[in-house]
Amino acid sequence: MDVVLFDKARGAGGRMSTRRVETAAGTVHLDHGAQYFTVRDPLFESKVDDWSRRGVVARWPEVAGDAWVGTPTMNAPVRDMASNHVVHFGHHVHGLLHSDDQWWVKLDNGLEGPFDGAIVALPAEQAVAMLGLHDLGMASAAMMARSQPCWTAMVVFAEALDMDADYLRDRGIISWAARNSAKPGRMGPDAWVVQGTGSWSAAHLEETPNTVAQALLEALVDGHDHSVLPNILSLTAHRWRYAMTRGTDKGALWNGALRLGACGDWLSGPRVELAWLSGQILGGLICESADG
């Protein structure tokens, strides 16, 4: 089957994205989405073994024995998968049109199609509107899978920040913080990614990025003598409105009569591995439907 992917982002990654920041010390790449992933399923393990052999991923043992990261940036595995397919980046899909047993994609500049089938790989909250016009059962499943937001700050220091470890968990308003430059395959100045807790992010969802970035930075350096902190080369924040989902036990959804499907972590669980497996499950359902 020939597959065409439309993605509103400028490049591959999604919630495994990497942000490029220009500083006085040069270009810095910060993994501002998923920080690492783990491997438990044999099918995913086989995929990760292939990535590892080709230098697409590497272990991050300082965090955990089964922690992996993309190299040289977190989005490397997604870029690797996207390279094998036709992907149109910078294309914002507003909806799907179904007519005469064919599908059209609604874009800013009109319709693209026809296609024999359609797959929605979006956060549940965004998938609802796309699925609701065609399959109420799918839309209902998406409505039941809610996500928590996450504000993420990215800070680049001129010199190394004095910390006991290169990462920390569950400290005040911080859910996770990591010295991005300490990950395998990273280079450049001292850079930190700081992610707020779900409850704090929800309470400050509509704050400005500057306000949020400053609050998360202050939480990171809490207890430090501010008079001796290294100079800040860059401080930005990104709002993940749909960051962490509880997931469901559905795995993936497929309507063979309409040839409409949905996949994603909201159908399986809040881990990179489970999002990947959701796609594999949907692929199996599509093939079974075609064979039938």
C-alpha positions as CSV (number, residue, x, y, z in Angstrom):
1,M,0.0,0.0,0.0
2,D,1.3,3.5,-0.9
3,V,1.0,5.8,2.1
4,V,1.1,9.6,2.2
5,L,1.5,11.4,5.5
6,F,0.5,15.1,6.1
7,D,2.1,16.7,9.1
8,K,1.6,20.4,10.1
9,A,5.0,20.5,11.7
10,R,8.1,21.7,9.9
11,G,9.9,18.4,10.5
12,A,9.6,14.9,11.9
13,G,9.2,14.3,15.6
14,G,5.8,15.1,17.0
15,R,6.1,14.7,20.8
16,M,9.6,13.4,20.2
17,S,10.6,16.7,18.7
18,T,13.8,18.6,19.0
19,R,14.0,22.4,19.1
20,R,17.0,24.2,17.5
21,V,18.1,27.3,19.3
22,E,20.6,29.8,18.1
23,T,22.9,31.2,20.9
24,A,26.1,33.2,21.2
25,A,27.9,29.9,21.8
26,G,26.4,28.3,18.6
27,T,23.4,26.2,17.6
28,V,21.9,24.1,20.4
29,H,19.4,21.2,19.9
30,L,17.1,20.6,22.8
31,D,14.8,17.6,23.2
32,H,11.8,19.4,24.5
33,G,9.3,16.5,24.2
34,A,9.7,12.9,25.3
35,Q,13.0,12.7,27.1
36,Y,13.7,9.0,26.6
37,F,11.9,5.7,25.8
38,T,11.9,2.2,27.2
39,V,11.7,-1.2,25.4
40,R,9.6,-4.1,26.7
41,D,7.7,-5.6,23.7
42,P,9.8,-8.1,21.5
43,L,8.5,-6.5,18.3
44,F,9.6,-3.0,19.4
45,E,12.9,-4.5,20.7
46,S,13.6,-5.7,17.2
47,K,13.0,-2.3,15.8
48,V,15.2,-0.6,18.4
49,D,18.0,-3.2,17.8
50,D,18.0,-2.1,14.2
51,W,18.1,1.6,15.1
52,S,20.9,0.9,17.5
53,R,23.0,-1.0,14.9
54,R,22.7,2.0,12.6
55,G,23.4,4.7,15.2
56,V,19.9,6.1,15.3
57,V,19.5,5.5,19.0
58,A,21.7,4.9,22.1
59,R,21.2,3.8,25.7
60,W,21.1,6.4,28.4
61,P,22.2,4.3,31.4
62,E,22.5,7.2,33.8
63,V,18.7,7.4,33.9
64,A,17.8,3.7,33.8
65,G,19.2,0.5,32.3
66,D,16.4,0.4,29.8
67,A,16.4,4.1,28.8
68,W,17.0,4.9,25.2
69,V,17.3,8.2,23.3
70,G,17.5,9.2,19.7
71,T,21.0,10.2,18.4
72,P,22.1,12.9,17.9
73,T,18.6,14.2,18.7
74,M,15.5,12.6,20.1
75,N,13.6,12.9,16.8
76,A,16.1,10.7,15.0
77,P,14.0,7.5,15.1
78,V,11.0,9.4,13.7
79,R,13.1,11.0,11.0
80,D,14.4,7.6,10.1
81,M,10.9,6.1,9.7
82,A,9.7,9.1,7.8
83,S,12.6,8.8,5.3
84,N,11.0,5.7,3.9
85,H,7.6,7.3,3.1
86,V,6.1,10.3,1.3
87,V,5.7,12.9,3.9
88,H,4.3,16.5,3.4
89,F,5.5,18.7,6.2
90,G,4.0,22.1,6.9
91,H,0.5,20.9,5.8
92,H,-2.2,21.6,8.4
93,V,-5.1,19.2,8.0
94,H,-8.4,20.7,8.9
95,G,-10.6,17.7,8.3
96,L,-11.5,14.7,6.1
97,L,-14.1,14.5,3.4
98,H,-15.6,11.1,2.4
99,S,-17.4,10.9,-0.9
100,D,-18.0,8.1,-3.4
101,D,-16.1,5.6,-1.3
102,Q,-13.0,7.9,-1.4
103,W,-11.2,10.2,1.0
104,W,-10.0,13.8,0.6
105,V,-7.8,15.7,3.0
106,K,-8.8,19.3,3.7
107,L,-5.8,21.6,3.7
108,D,-5.3,25.3,3.9
109,N,-5.1,25.6,0.1
110,G,-7.9,23.1,-0.8
111,L,-8.4,19.4,-1.0
112,E,-5.8,16.6,-1.6
113,G,-6.9,13.2,-2.9
114,P,-8.6,10.9,-3.6
115,F,-7.3,8.2,-1.2
116,D,-8.6,4.7,-0.6
117,G,-8.4,5.1,3.2
118,A,-7.6,7.5,5.9
119,I,-5.7,7.2,9.2
120,V,-5.9,9.8,12.0
121,A,-2.8,9.8,14.2
122,L,-3.5,12.8,16.5
123,P,-4.0,13.4,20.2
124,A,-7.4,12.3,21.3
125,E,-8.8,15.8,21.7
126,Q,-7.8,16.7,18.2
127,A,-9.0,13.3,16.7
128,V,-12.5,13.8,18.1
129,A,-13.4,16.5,15.6
130,M,-11.8,14.6,12.7
131,L,-13.5,11.3,13.5
132,G,-16.9,12.6,14.7
133,L,-18.2,13.3,11.2
134,H,-17.6,9.8,10.1
135,D,-17.6,7.3,13.0
136,L,-19.3,8.2,16.2
137,G,-17.9,5.2,18.0
138,M,-14.4,6.2,17.2
139,A,-15.1,9.8,18.3
140,S,-16.6,8.5,21.5
141,A,-13.5,6.5,22.3
142,A,-11.4,9.6,21.7
143,M,-13.6,11.7,24.0
144,M,-13.0,9.3,26.8
145,A,-9.2,9.5,26.5
146,R,-8.2,12.9,28.0
147,S,-4.6,14.3,28.1
148,Q,-2.7,16.4,30.6
149,P,-0.8,19.4,29.3
150,C,2.9,20.0,29.9
151,W,4.8,23.3,29.9
152,T,8.5,22.8,29.0
153,A,11.2,25.3,29.5
154,M,14.5,25.2,27.6
155,V,17.5,27.0,29.1
156,V,21.0,27.3,27.8
157,F,23.8,28.4,30.1
158,A,27.2,29.8,29.2
159,E,28.8,27.5,31.7
160,A,27.8,24.2,33.4
161,L,25.1,24.6,36.0
162,D,26.3,23.1,39.3
163,M,23.9,20.2,40.0
164,D,24.3,16.9,41.9
165,A,23.0,15.0,38.9
166,D,22.2,15.5,35.3
167,Y,18.5,14.9,35.8
168,L,15.9,15.2,38.6
169,R,12.3,14.1,39.1
170,D,9.3,15.3,41.0
171,R,10.7,18.4,42.7
172,G,8.1,21.0,43.4
173,I,6.5,22.2,40.2
174,I,9.0,20.2,38.2
175,S,8.0,16.8,36.9
176,W,11.3,16.2,35.1
177,A,14.4,18.1,34.3
178,A,17.5,17.0,32.5
179,R,20.8,18.3,31.3
180,N,20.2,17.8,27.6
181,S,23.9,18.2,26.8
182,A,24.6,15.1,29.0
183,K,22.7,12.7,26.8
184,P,24.6,10.4,24.5
185,G,25.7,12.0,21.2
186,R,25.0,15.6,22.3
187,M,27.5,18.4,22.0
188,G,27.5,22.2,22.7
189,P,27.0,24.4,25.8
190,D,25.2,23.4,29.0
191,A,21.5,23.0,28.1
192,W,18.6,22.0,30.3
193,V,15.0,20.9,29.6
194,V,12.6,21.5,32.5
195,Q,9.1,20.1,32.4
196,G,6.3,21.2,34.7
197,T,3.9,18.8,36.4
198,G,0.6,18.1,34.8
199,S,-1.4,19.9,37.5
200,W,0.9,23.0,37.5
201,S,0.9,23.1,33.7
202,A,-2.9,22.9,33.6
203,A,-3.2,25.7,36.2
204,H,-0.9,27.9,34.1
205,L,-2.0,26.7,30.7
206,E,-2.7,30.2,29.3
207,E,0.3,32.0,30.8
208,T,2.8,33.5,28.4
209,P,5.8,31.4,27.4
210,N,8.1,34.0,29.0
211,T,6.3,33.8,32.4
212,V,6.3,30.0,32.4
213,A,10.0,29.8,31.3
214,Q,11.0,32.1,34.2
215,A,9.0,30.1,36.7
216,L,10.4,26.8,35.7
217,L,14.0,28.2,35.6
218,E,13.5,29.5,39.2
219,A,12.3,26.1,40.2
220,L,15.4,24.5,38.6
221,V,17.9,26.7,40.4
222,D,16.0,26.9,43.7
223,G,18.6,26.8,46.5
224,H,21.4,28.1,44.3
225,D,23.2,31.3,45.0
226,H,21.8,33.5,42.2
227,S,24.9,35.7,42.3
228,V,27.1,32.9,41.0
229,L,24.7,31.3,38.5
230,P,26.2,31.0,35.0
231,N,24.9,33.5,32.4
232,I,21.8,32.5,30.4
233,L,22.3,32.3,26.7
234,S,18.7,31.4,25.9
235,L,15.5,30.8,27.8
236,T,12.3,29.7,26.0
237,A,9.2,27.6,26.7
238,H,6.9,25.3,24.7
239,R,3.4,24.4,25.7
240,W,2.4,20.8,25.0
241,R,-1.4,21.1,25.3
242,Y,-1.8,17.4,24.9
243,A,1.2,15.8,26.5
244,M,0.3,12.8,28.7
245,T,-2.6,10.4,28.2
246,R,-3.7,7.6,30.4
247,G,-4.4,5.4,27.3
248,T,-7.0,2.8,26.8
249,D,-7.0,-0.9,26.1
250,K,-8.2,-0.5,22.5
251,G,-4.8,-0.5,20.8
252,A,-6.0,0.9,17.5
253,L,-9.3,1.5,15.8
254,W,-10.3,0.5,12.2
255,N,-13.6,0.8,10.3
256,G,-13.2,-1.6,7.4
257,A,-16.4,-0.5,5.7
258,L,-15.2,3.2,5.6
259,R,-11.5,2.3,5.5
260,L,-11.0,4.8,8.4
261,G,-8.5,4.2,11.2
262,A,-7.0,5.8,14.3
263,C,-3.8,5.1,16.2
264,G,-1.7,6.8,18.9
265,D,-0.7,6.6,22.5
266,W,-4.2,7.5,23.6
267,L,-5.3,4.1,22.4
268,S,-2.5,2.2,24.1
269,G,-0.6,4.1,26.8
270,P,1.6,7.1,27.6
271,R,4.9,5.7,26.2
272,V,6.8,6.0,22.9
273,E,6.8,2.2,22.6
274,L,3.0,1.9,23.0
275,A,2.4,4.6,20.4
276,W,4.6,2.7,18.0
277,L,2.8,-0.5,18.8
278,S,-0.6,1.2,18.2
279,G,0.5,1.9,14.7
280,Q,1.6,-1.7,14.2
281,I,-1.7,-3.0,15.5
282,L,-3.6,-0.7,13.1
283,G,-1.4,-1.9,10.2
284,G,-2.4,-5.5,11.1
285,L,-6.0,-4.6,11.1
286,I,-5.8,-2.9,7.7
287,C,-4.0,-5.9,6.2
288,E,-6.6,-8.3,7.6
289,S,-9.3,-6.2,6.2
290,A,-7.7,-6.1,2.8
291,D,-7.1,-9.8,2.8
292,G,-10.7,-10.4,3.7
